[in-house]
Amino acid sequence: MIVTLCLFVVSKTEAQTSFDKYMTMTDVTAVQATPEMFELMSDLDLDEMSEGEDEKSMLTLLKNVEEVMVISSENNARSTLMQQDFQSYVDGKKLNKLMSVNKNGSQFLMYQKSAKSDSDISKFALYMHDENNKNQSLILIINGEMDKESIEMIRKTFDVPAKSDTLQVRN
């Protein structure tokens, strides 16, 4: 029983930190907004500062999203490692594939895990790689209770391309 408990703790820790290594790599751009950041933002009284619909939507989103991570690189070795880590994450979290595109050296993968209702999402994961554009790769991971409009808002905030046919990752 002790061995089983130790294996569970190690595997849980390994899954949580599988992307942490990218935060210290020099040839990688990595952005991570932690649960503590979203908790802090949701506690602030930003209602008085926000008057537009976009600001109000962002406040609602902040109350439900727990973590956002964006990782990008143009380094071949890093891109290969990113793809392996992304696939391990998707398999480990048992995410459902929404879409995959493989076209002329460009790859686009999109996964999600449904929340309480089928229209809500608890995890969203996206991987893009474009051999034709400086071997650019990008991973976007979003955890928390959100709807599809929230995913679109985060996509725009982090400047991730909307269409799989453009497949140009922006650093």
DALINVEN-V357492 format. One record per residue. N is the residue number from 1. RES is the residue in one small letter. BURIAL is I if it has 16 or more other ideal C-beta (glycine too) atoms within 10 Angstrom, else O. D_FIRST is the distance of its C-alpha to the first C-alpha in Angstrom with 2 decimals. Layout:
# DALINVEN-V357492
[[N | RES | BURIAL | D_FIRST] [N | RES | BURIAL | D_FIRST]]
This chain:
# DALINVEN-V357492
[[1 | m | O | 0.00] [2 | i | O | 3.80] [3 | v | O | 5.40] [4 | t | O | 5.09] [5 | l | O | 6.22] [6 | c | O | 8.64] [7 | l | O | 9.90] [8 | f | O | 10.61] [9 | v | O | 12.44] [10 | v | O | 14.30] [11 | s | O | 15.35] [12 | k | O | 16.49] [13 | t | O | 18.44] [14 | e | O | 19.90] [15 | a | O | 21.10] [16 | q | O | 22.72] [17 | t | O | 24.53] [18 | s | O | 25.58] [19 | f | I | 29.12] [20 | d | O | 29.31] [21 | k | O | 30.61] [22 | y | I | 33.77] [23 | m | O | 34.76] [24 | t | O | 35.87] [25 | m | O | 37.51] [26 | t | O | 41.30] [27 | d | O | 42.21] [28 | v | I | 40.12] [29 | t | O | 41.00] [30 | a | I | 37.95] [31 | v | O | 38.02] [32 | q | O | 35.07] [33 | a | I | 35.57] [34 | t | O | 32.42] [35 | p | O | 31.28] [36 | e | O | 32.84] [37 | m | O | 36.12] [38 | f | I | 36.27] [39 | e | O | 35.41] [40 | l | O | 38.21] [41 | m | I | 40.62] [42 | s | O | 39.97] [43 | d | O | 40.67] [44 | l | O | 44.03] [45 | d | O | 47.09] [46 | l | O | 48.31] [47 | d | O | 50.10] [48 | e | O | 53.34] [49 | m | O | 53.25] [50 | s | O | 52.67] [51 | e | O | 55.51] [52 | g | O | 55.01] [53 | e | O | 52.86] [54 | d | O | 50.86] [55 | e | O | 49.97] [56 | k | O | 48.97] [57 | s | O | 46.80] [58 | m | I | 45.13] [59 | l | I | 44.42] [60 | t | O | 42.80] [61 | l | I | 40.71] [62 | l | I | 39.60] [63 | k | O | 38.23] [64 | n | I | 35.92] [65 | v | I | 34.89] [66 | e | I | 31.90] [67 | e | I | 32.20] [68 | v | I | 34.68] [69 | m | I | 34.46] [70 | v | I | 37.33] [71 | i | I | 37.27] [72 | s | I | 40.32] [73 | s | I | 41.65] [74 | e | I | 44.48] [75 | n | I | 42.93] [76 | n | O | 42.19] [77 | a | O | 39.12] [78 | r | I | 37.68] [79 | s | I | 38.52] [80 | t | O | 36.62] [81 | l | I | 33.54] [82 | m | I | 33.95] [83 | q | I | 34.11] [84 | q | O | 30.93] [85 | d | I | 29.03] [86 | f | I | 30.57] [87 | q | O | 29.54] [88 | s | O | 25.90] [89 | y | I | 26.02] [90 | v | I | 27.68] [91 | d | O | 25.29] [92 | g | O | 22.15] [93 | k | O | 23.65] [94 | k | O | 25.01] [95 | l | I | 28.52] [96 | n | O | 31.50] [97 | k | O | 34.40] [98 | l | O | 37.61] [99 | m | O | 39.87] [100 | s | O | 40.27] [101 | v | O | 43.50] [102 | n | O | 44.29] [103 | k | O | 47.97] [104 | n | O | 49.97] [105 | g | O | 47.34] [106 | s | I | 45.93] [107 | q | I | 42.55] [108 | f | I | 41.41] [109 | l | I | 38.01] [110 | m | I | 37.15] [111 | y | I | 33.91] [112 | q | I | 32.82] [113 | k | O | 30.30] [114 | s | O | 31.95] [115 | a | I | 31.39] [116 | k | O | 32.13] [117 | s | O | 35.45] [118 | d | O | 36.43] [119 | s | O | 38.99] [120 | d | O | 36.54] [121 | i | I | 34.16] [122 | s | I | 30.90] [123 | k | I | 30.62] [124 | f | I | 33.47] [125 | a | I | 33.48] [126 | l | I | 36.59] [127 | y | I | 37.26] [128 | m | I | 40.80] [129 | h | I | 42.24] [130 | d | I | 45.93] [131 | e | O | 47.15] [132 | n | O | 50.72] [133 | n | O | 50.38] [134 | k | O | 49.34] [135 | n | I | 45.98] [136 | q | I | 44.76] [137 | s | I | 41.20] [138 | l | I | 39.73] [139 | i | I | 36.39] [140 | l | I | 36.39] [141 | i | I | 33.18] [142 | i | I | 33.51] [143 | n | I | 30.78] [144 | g | I | 31.69] [145 | e | O | 33.50] [146 | m | I | 36.81] [147 | d | I | 39.50] [148 | k | O | 41.33] [149 | e | O | 44.07] [150 | s | I | 41.61] [151 | i | I | 40.48] [152 | e | O | 44.17] [153 | m | I | 44.82] [154 | i | I | 42.03] [155 | r | I | 43.30] [156 | k | O | 46.76] [157 | t | O | 45.59] [158 | f | I | 43.89] [159 | d | O | 46.80] [160 | v | I | 44.81] [161 | p | I | 47.22] [162 | a | O | 47.33] [163 | k | O | 48.43] [164 | s | I | 46.61] [165 | d | O | 50.03] [166 | t | O | 50.71] [167 | l | I | 47.44] [168 | q | O | 48.71] [169 | v | I | 46.07] [170 | r | O | 47.57] [171 | n | O | 46.54]]
